[in-house]
Amino acid sequence: MTKDTQKLDFSTINKTTAKSFNEQKNLIKRLFKGNTVLCETCKQPLNLVVPTDTAQTGKYGVFCKKGCTDIELELEMVL
């Protein structure tokens, strides 16, 4: 007796995830270069929050004032 197994096709999910990741990566690159990038939802400028010499704790990432965009980053300070 053999069971029929059904293979799951994750190709569409993988493509969507990769596209989203690359879009976020490029957005972060533009912010690191000092470019102004607007939130796609509220059209407010996005803020890049990174650790500084005086403030090395907190939530780091890319945020808009209204909270539509919230990309949290894990950053590590290397001295």
KEPARO-77820 format. One record per residue: residue number from 0; residue in one letter; x, z, y of N, C-alpha, C, CB in turn. Coordinates in steps of 0.001 Angstrom, whole numbers, plus 500000, padded with zeros to 6 digits. Glycine has a CB too. Layout:
REM KEPARO-77820
n: NUM res: a n.u: X n.w: Z n.v: Y ca.u: X ca.w: Z ca.v: Y c.u: X c.w: Z c.v: Y cb.u: X cb.w: Z cb.v: Y
...
This chain:
REM KEPARO-77820
n: 0 res: m n.u: 500841 n.w: 500000 n.v: 498828 ca.u: 500000 ca.w: 500000 ca.v: 500000 c.u: 500892 c.w: 500000 c.v: 501243 cb.u: 499040 cb.w: 501219 cb.v: 499994
n: 1 res: t n.u: 500705 n.w: 499033 n.v: 502112 ca.u: 501506 ca.w: 498950 ca.v: 503329 c.u: 500600 c.w: 499121 c.v: 504541 cb.u: 502272 cb.w: 497602 cb.v: 503402
n: 2 res: k n.u: 501143 n.w: 499746 n.v: 505544 ca.u: 500396 ca.w: 499938 ca.v: 506783 c.u: 500825 c.w: 498882 c.v: 507781 cb.u: 500615 cb.w: 501363 cb.v: 507359
n: 3 res: d n.u: 499851 n.w: 498360 n.v: 508493 ca.u: 500178 ca.w: 497435 ca.v: 509576 c.u: 500557 c.w: 498269 c.v: 510797 cb.u: 498973 cb.w: 496465 cb.v: 509894
n: 4 res: t n.u: 501696 n.w: 498002 n.v: 511311 ca.u: 502108 ca.w: 498710 ca.v: 512522 c.u: 502008 c.w: 497755 c.v: 513698 cb.u: 503554 cb.w: 499275 cb.v: 512386
n: 5 res: q n.u: 501607 n.w: 498319 n.v: 514788 ca.u: 501452 ca.w: 497511 ca.v: 515993 c.u: 502612 c.w: 497829 c.v: 516931 cb.u: 500071 cb.w: 497780 cb.v: 516687
n: 6 res: k n.u: 503285 n.w: 496804 n.v: 517372 ca.u: 504396 ca.w: 496994 ca.v: 518296 c.u: 503841 c.w: 497058 c.v: 519714 cb.u: 505451 cb.w: 495851 cb.v: 518157
n: 7 res: l n.u: 504368 n.w: 497993 n.v: 520471 ca.u: 503965 ca.w: 498122 ca.v: 521863 c.u: 504871 c.w: 497259 c.v: 522724 cb.u: 504010 cb.w: 499599 cb.v: 522322
n: 8 res: d n.u: 504270 n.w: 496587 n.v: 523673 ca.u: 505033 ca.w: 495723 ca.v: 524583 c.u: 505201 c.w: 496432 c.v: 525921 cb.u: 504326 cb.w: 494343 cb.v: 524777
n: 9 res: f n.u: 506396 n.w: 496916 n.v: 526174 ca.u: 506698 ca.w: 497631 ca.v: 527403 c.u: 507322 c.w: 496724 c.v: 528456 cb.u: 507620 cb.w: 498789 cb.v: 527113
n: 10 res: s n.u: 507411 n.w: 495439 n.v: 528202 ca.u: 508125 ca.w: 494546 ca.v: 529117 c.u: 507507 c.w: 494536 c.v: 530515 cb.u: 508144 cb.w: 493133 cb.v: 528554
n: 11 res: t n.u: 506194 n.w: 494550 n.v: 530609 ca.u: 505543 ca.w: 494546 ca.v: 531921 c.u: 505825 c.w: 495842 c.v: 532668 cb.u: 504028 cb.w: 494343 cb.v: 531771
n: 12 res: i n.u: 505721 n.w: 496962 n.v: 531977 ca.u: 506006 ca.w: 498260 ca.v: 532599 c.u: 507462 c.w: 498324 c.v: 533029 cb.u: 505683 cb.w: 499419 cb.v: 531629
n: 13 res: n n.u: 508365 n.w: 497855 n.v: 532175 ca.u: 509788 ca.w: 497876 ca.v: 532506 c.u: 510087 c.w: 497014 c.v: 533724 cb.u: 510616 cb.w: 497402 cb.v: 531318
n: 14 res: k n.u: 509468 n.w: 495852 n.v: 533829 ca.u: 509685 ca.w: 494976 ca.v: 534983 c.u: 509174 c.w: 495620 c.v: 536262 cb.u: 508998 cb.w: 493623 cb.v: 534768
n: 15 res: t n.u: 508002 n.w: 496231 n.v: 536201 ca.u: 507427 ca.w: 496891 ca.v: 537374 c.u: 508290 c.w: 498061 c.v: 537816 cb.u: 506003 cb.w: 497371 cb.v: 537078
n: 16 res: t n.u: 508741 n.w: 498850 n.v: 536852 ca.u: 509588 ca.w: 500000 ca.v: 537158 c.u: 510910 c.w: 499552 c.v: 537763 cb.u: 509840 cb.w: 500833 cb.v: 535898
n: 17 res: a n.u: 511528 n.w: 498536 n.v: 537204 ca.u: 512806 ca.w: 498028 ca.v: 537727 c.u: 512630 c.w: 497483 c.v: 539136 cb.u: 513374 cb.w: 496930 cb.v: 536804
n: 18 res: k n.u: 511538 n.w: 496775 n.v: 539386 ca.u: 511277 ca.w: 496229 ca.v: 540723 c.u: 511119 c.w: 497362 c.v: 541727 cb.u: 510012 cb.w: 495338 cb.v: 540717
n: 19 res: s n.u: 510347 n.w: 498379 n.v: 541386 ca.u: 510130 ca.w: 499523 ca.v: 542270 c.u: 511443 c.w: 500245 c.v: 542554 cb.u: 509115 cb.w: 500494 cb.v: 541653
n: 20 res: f n.u: 512249 n.w: 500467 n.v: 541509 ca.u: 513535 ca.w: 501137 ca.v: 541671 c.u: 514434 c.w: 500350 c.v: 542621 cb.u: 514225 cb.w: 501317 cb.v: 540307
n: 21 res: n n.u: 514517 n.w: 499039 n.v: 542433 ca.u: 515372 ca.w: 498207 ca.v: 543291 c.u: 514874 c.w: 498183 c.v: 544730 cb.u: 515442 cb.w: 496781 cb.v: 542746
n: 22 res: e n.u: 513555 n.w: 498179 n.v: 544933 ca.u: 513011 ca.w: 498225 ca.v: 546295 c.u: 513379 c.w: 499537 c.v: 546981 cb.u: 511479 cb.w: 498052 cb.v: 546271
n: 23 res: q n.u: 513253 n.w: 500656 n.v: 546257 ca.u: 513611 ca.w: 501953 ca.v: 546830 c.u: 515107 c.w: 502031 c.v: 547102 cb.u: 513184 cb.w: 503090 cb.v: 545894
n: 24 res: k n.u: 515914 n.w: 501511 n.v: 546199 ca.u: 517369 ca.w: 501518 ca.v: 546389 c.u: 517752 c.w: 500738 c.v: 547641 cb.u: 518081 cb.w: 500924 cb.v: 545156
n: 25 res: n n.u: 517144 n.w: 499566 n.v: 547835 ca.u: 517436 ca.w: 498757 ca.v: 549015 c.u: 516951 c.w: 499433 c.v: 550299 cb.u: 516795 cb.w: 497379 cb.v: 548878
n: 26 res: l n.u: 515810 n.w: 500093 n.v: 550245 ca.u: 515297 ca.w: 500832 ca.v: 551396 c.u: 516289 c.w: 501926 c.v: 551794 cb.u: 513907 cb.w: 501444 cb.v: 551080
n: 27 res: i n.u: 516780 n.w: 502671 n.v: 550815 ca.u: 517743 ca.w: 503745 ca.v: 551080 c.u: 519038 c.w: 503173 c.v: 551645 cb.u: 518031 cb.w: 504549 cb.v: 549793
n: 28 res: k n.u: 519494 n.w: 502047 n.v: 551133 ca.u: 520708 ca.w: 501402 ca.v: 551657 c.u: 520535 c.w: 501045 c.v: 553127 cb.u: 521047 cb.w: 500136 cb.v: 550842
n: 29 res: r n.u: 519367 n.w: 500484 n.v: 553482 ca.u: 519118 ca.w: 500108 ca.v: 554882 c.u: 519132 c.w: 501339 c.v: 555782 cb.u: 517767 cb.w: 499371 cb.v: 555014
n: 30 res: l n.u: 518559 n.w: 502448 n.v: 555308 ca.u: 518561 ca.w: 503681 ca.v: 556101 c.u: 519975 c.w: 504231 c.v: 556264 cb.u: 517661 cb.w: 504737 cb.v: 555447
n: 31 res: f n.u: 520782 n.w: 504188 n.v: 555196 ca.u: 522170 ca.w: 504660 ca.v: 555284 c.u: 522983 c.w: 503817 c.v: 556264 cb.u: 522833 cb.w: 504632 cb.v: 553897
n: 32 res: k n.u: 522632 n.w: 502558 n.v: 556418 ca.u: 523318 ca.w: 501687 ca.v: 557378 c.u: 522874 c.w: 501956 c.v: 558812 cb.u: 523071 cb.w: 500225 cb.v: 557030
n: 33 res: g n.u: 521844 n.w: 502784 n.v: 558997 ca.u: 521362 ca.w: 503107 ca.v: 560327 c.u: 520203 c.w: 502250 c.v: 560797 cb.u: 522468 cb.w: 502986 cb.v: 561287
n: 34 res: n n.u: 519679 n.w: 501405 n.v: 559916 ca.u: 518536 ca.w: 500564 ca.v: 560278 c.u: 517255 c.w: 501389 c.v: 560326 cb.u: 518382 cb.w: 499402 cb.v: 559280
n: 35 res: t n.u: 516320 n.w: 500981 n.v: 561177 ca.u: 515009 ca.w: 501602 ca.v: 561219 c.u: 514127 c.w: 500922 c.v: 560178 cb.u: 514382 cb.w: 501507 cb.v: 562644
n: 36 res: v n.u: 513519 n.w: 501739 n.v: 559335 ca.u: 512614 ca.w: 501236 ca.v: 558310 c.u: 511288 c.w: 501969 c.v: 558487 cb.u: 513203 cb.w: 501440 cb.v: 556858
n: 37 res: l n.u: 510187 n.w: 501227 n.v: 558469 ca.u: 508874 ca.w: 501823 ca.v: 558664 c.u: 508188 c.w: 502080 c.v: 557325 cb.u: 508005 cb.w: 500920 cb.v: 559540
n: 38 res: c n.u: 507400 n.w: 503142 n.v: 557286 ca.u: 506579 ca.w: 503456 ca.v: 556122 c.u: 505572 c.w: 502326 c.v: 555942 cb.u: 505857 cb.w: 504842 cb.v: 556284
n: 39 res: e n.u: 505411 n.w: 501866 n.v: 554722 ca.u: 504472 ca.w: 500775 ca.v: 554452 c.u: 503031 c.w: 501185 c.v: 554705 cb.u: 504621 cb.w: 500297 cb.v: 553021
n: 40 res: t n.u: 502725 n.w: 502482 n.v: 554601 ca.u: 501351 ca.w: 502950 ca.v: 554741 c.u: 500979 c.w: 503254 c.v: 556195 cb.u: 501142 cb.w: 504185 cb.v: 553892
n: 41 res: c n.u: 501769 n.w: 504139 n.v: 556848 ca.u: 501401 ca.w: 504591 ca.v: 558195 c.u: 502190 c.w: 503905 c.v: 559306 cb.u: 501598 cb.w: 506077 cb.v: 558299
n: 42 res: k n.u: 503187 n.w: 503094 n.v: 558944 ca.u: 504006 ca.w: 502334 ca.v: 559904 c.u: 504843 c.w: 503221 c.v: 560818 cb.u: 503117 cb.w: 501455 cb.v: 560749
n: 43 res: q n.u: 505067 n.w: 504474 n.v: 560428 ca.u: 505942 ca.w: 505377 ca.v: 561169 c.u: 507366 c.w: 505214 c.v: 560644 cb.u: 505464 cb.w: 506861 cb.v: 561043
n: 44 res: p n.u: 508377 n.w: 505485 n.v: 561486 ca.u: 509763 ca.w: 505380 ca.v: 561013 c.u: 510050 c.w: 506378 c.v: 559893 cb.u: 510739 cb.w: 505607 cb.v: 562172
n: 45 res: l n.u: 510796 n.w: 505916 n.v: 558908 ca.u: 511205 ca.w: 506786 ca.v: 557811 c.u: 512434 c.w: 507575 c.v: 558228 cb.u: 511489 cb.w: 505969 cb.v: 556527
n: 46 res: n n.u: 512517 n.w: 508808 n.v: 557754 ca.u: 513658 ca.w: 509678 ca.v: 558033 c.u: 514461 c.w: 509878 c.v: 556766 cb.u: 513198 cb.w: 511036 cb.v: 558603
n: 47 res: l n.u: 515777 n.w: 509752 n.v: 556891 ca.u: 516689 ca.w: 510027 ca.v: 555782 c.u: 517254 c.w: 511421 c.v: 555995 cb.u: 517837 cb.w: 508951 cb.v: 555688
n: 48 res: v n.u: 517001 n.w: 512327 n.v: 555067 ca.u: 517467 ca.w: 513705 ca.v: 555164 c.u: 518566 c.w: 513905 c.v: 554133 cb.u: 516298 cb.w: 514723 cb.v: 554950
n: 49 res: v n.u: 519768 n.w: 514228 n.v: 554617 ca.u: 520926 ca.w: 514445 ca.v: 553746 c.u: 521579 c.w: 515775 c.v: 554110 cb.u: 521951 cb.w: 513273 cb.v: 553869
n: 50 res: p n.u: 522360 n.w: 516348 n.v: 553195 ca.u: 523046 ca.w: 517602 ca.v: 553514 c.u: 524088 c.w: 517405 c.v: 554614 cb.u: 523712 cb.w: 518176 cb.v: 552261
n: 51 res: t n.u: 524289 n.w: 518444 n.v: 555388 ca.u: 525319 ca.w: 518433 ca.v: 556433 c.u: 526263 c.w: 519605 c.v: 556195 cb.u: 524681 cb.w: 518511 cb.v: 557864
n: 52 res: d n.u: 527303 n.w: 519702 n.v: 557013 ca.u: 528245 ca.w: 520819 ca.v: 556881 c.u: 527550 c.w: 522163 c.v: 557108 cb.u: 529408 cb.w: 520655 cb.v: 557874
n: 53 res: t n.u: 526548 n.w: 522174 n.v: 558000 ca.u: 525871 ca.w: 523433 ca.v: 558319 c.u: 524640 c.w: 523685 c.v: 557452 cb.u: 525469 cb.w: 523440 cb.v: 559773
n: 54 res: a n.u: 524027 n.w: 522655 n.v: 556934 ca.u: 522824 ca.w: 522813 ca.v: 556104 c.u: 523019 c.w: 522076 c.v: 554788 cb.u: 521559 cb.w: 522284 cb.v: 556843
n: 55 res: q n.u: 523319 n.w: 522839 n.v: 553739 ca.u: 523571 ca.w: 522211 ca.v: 552445 c.u: 522545 c.w: 522601 c.v: 551401 cb.u: 524945 cb.w: 522571 cb.v: 551956
n: 56 res: t n.u: 521408 n.w: 523089 n.v: 551848 ca.u: 520314 ca.w: 523380 ca.v: 550930 c.u: 519038 c.w: 522794 c.v: 551514 cb.u: 520168 cb.w: 524917 cb.v: 550683
n: 57 res: g n.u: 518115 n.w: 522498 n.v: 550668 ca.u: 516841 ca.w: 521960 ca.v: 551136 c.u: 516420 c.w: 520751 c.v: 550327 cb.u: 516929 cb.w: 521593 cb.v: 552605
n: 58 res: k n.u: 515451 n.w: 520051 n.v: 550859 ca.u: 514907 ca.w: 518872 ca.v: 550207 c.u: 515508 c.w: 517643 c.v: 550876 cb.u: 513346 cb.w: 518851 cb.v: 550278
n: 59 res: y n.u: 516184 n.w: 516813 n.v: 550086 ca.u: 516851 ca.w: 515625 ca.v: 550612 c.u: 516123 c.w: 514384 c.v: 550141 cb.u: 518330 cb.w: 515581 cb.v: 550179
n: 60 res: g n.u: 516133 n.w: 513361 n.v: 550997 ca.u: 515516 ca.w: 512118 ca.v: 550601 c.u: 515000 c.w: 511330 c.v: 551777 cb.u: 514410 cb.w: 512380 cb.v: 549651
n: 61 res: v n.u: 513988 n.w: 510508 n.v: 551506 ca.u: 513399 ca.w: 509629 ca.v: 552507 c.u: 511940 c.w: 510042 c.v: 552671 cb.u: 513528 cb.w: 508113 cb.v: 552099
n: 62 res: f n.u: 511569 n.w: 510334 n.v: 553928 ca.u: 510234 ca.w: 510844 ca.v: 554197 c.u: 509681 c.w: 510244 c.v: 555486 cb.u: 510250 cb.w: 512374 cb.v: 554284
n: 63 res: c n.u: 508354 n.w: 510134 n.v: 555556 ca.u: 507714 ca.w: 509816 ca.v: 556833 c.u: 507006 c.w: 511090 c.v: 557293 cb.u: 506700 cb.w: 508592 cb.v: 556702
n: 64 res: k n.u: 506646 n.w: 511150 n.v: 558573 ca.u: 506040 ca.w: 512362 ca.v: 559129 c.u: 504715 c.w: 512715 c.v: 558474 cb.u: 505836 cb.w: 512201 cb.v: 560611
n: 65 res: k n.u: 503941 n.w: 511709 n.v: 558068 ca.u: 502626 ca.w: 511967 ca.v: 557489 c.u: 502701 c.w: 512285 c.v: 555995 cb.u: 501722 cb.w: 510770 cb.v: 557713
n: 66 res: g n.u: 503838 n.w: 512033 n.v: 555359 ca.u: 503990 ca.w: 512325 ca.v: 553937 c.u: 503602 c.w: 511188 c.v: 553006 cb.u: 503186 cb.w: 513508 cb.v: 553597
n: 67 res: c n.u: 503316 n.w: 510020 n.v: 553572 ca.u: 502967 ca.w: 508863 ca.v: 552732 c.u: 504143 c.w: 508466 c.v: 551846 cb.u: 502536 cb.w: 507664 cb.v: 553608
n: 68 res: t n.u: 505337 n.w: 508448 n.v: 552458 ca.u: 506561 ca.w: 508125 ca.v: 551725 c.u: 507302 c.w: 509424 c.v: 551448 cb.u: 507463 cb.w: 507122 cb.v: 552524
n: 69 res: d n.u: 507622 n.w: 509658 n.v: 550194 ca.u: 508306 ca.w: 510879 ca.v: 549788 c.u: 509201 c.w: 510536 c.v: 548606 cb.u: 507289 cb.w: 512016 cb.v: 549424
n: 70 res: i n.u: 510435 n.w: 510157 n.v: 548920 ca.u: 511415 ca.w: 509803 ca.v: 547891 c.u: 512477 c.w: 510894 c.v: 547896 cb.u: 512051 cb.w: 508371 cb.v: 548146
n: 71 res: e n.u: 512409 n.w: 511769 n.v: 546923 ca.u: 513357 ca.w: 512877 ca.v: 546866 c.u: 514631 c.w: 512432 c.v: 546167 cb.u: 512739 cb.w: 514092 cb.v: 546144
n: 72 res: l n.u: 515772 n.w: 512794 n.v: 546750 ca.u: 517078 ca.w: 512406 ca.v: 546213 c.u: 517836 c.w: 513633 c.v: 545728 cb.u: 517905 cb.w: 511655 cb.v: 547275
n: 73 res: e n.u: 518587 n.w: 513451 n.v: 544669 ca.u: 519516 ca.w: 514493 ca.v: 544215 c.u: 520884 c.w: 514098 c.v: 544752 cb.u: 519527 cb.w: 514645 cb.v: 542621
n: 74 res: l n.u: 521413 n.w: 514931 n.v: 545642 ca.u: 522711 ca.w: 514651 ca.v: 546247 c.u: 523672 c.w: 515769 c.v: 545933 cb.u: 522585 cb.w: 514464 cb.v: 547762
n: 75 res: e n.u: 524922 n.w: 515398 n.v: 545764 ca.u: 525942 ca.w: 516377 ca.v: 545462 c.u: 527065 c.w: 516251 c.v: 546493 cb.u: 526481 cb.w: 516191 cb.v: 544018
n: 76 res: m n.u: 527415 n.w: 517361 n.v: 547116 ca.u: 528484 ca.w: 517364 ca.v: 548108 c.u: 529830 c.w: 517451 c.v: 547389 cb.u: 528312 cb.w: 518546 cb.v: 549111
n: 77 res: v n.u: 530715 n.w: 516531 n.v: 547718 ca.u: 532064 ca.w: 516538 ca.v: 547162 c.u: 533014 c.w: 516814 c.v: 548315 cb.u: 532411 cb.w: 515180 cb.v: 546437
n: 78 res: l n.u: 533756 n.w: 517894 n.v: 548193 ca.u: 534667 ca.w: 518273 ca.v: 549277 c.u: 536078 c.w: 517955 c.v: 548941 cb.u: 534549 cb.w: 519729 cb.v: 549594
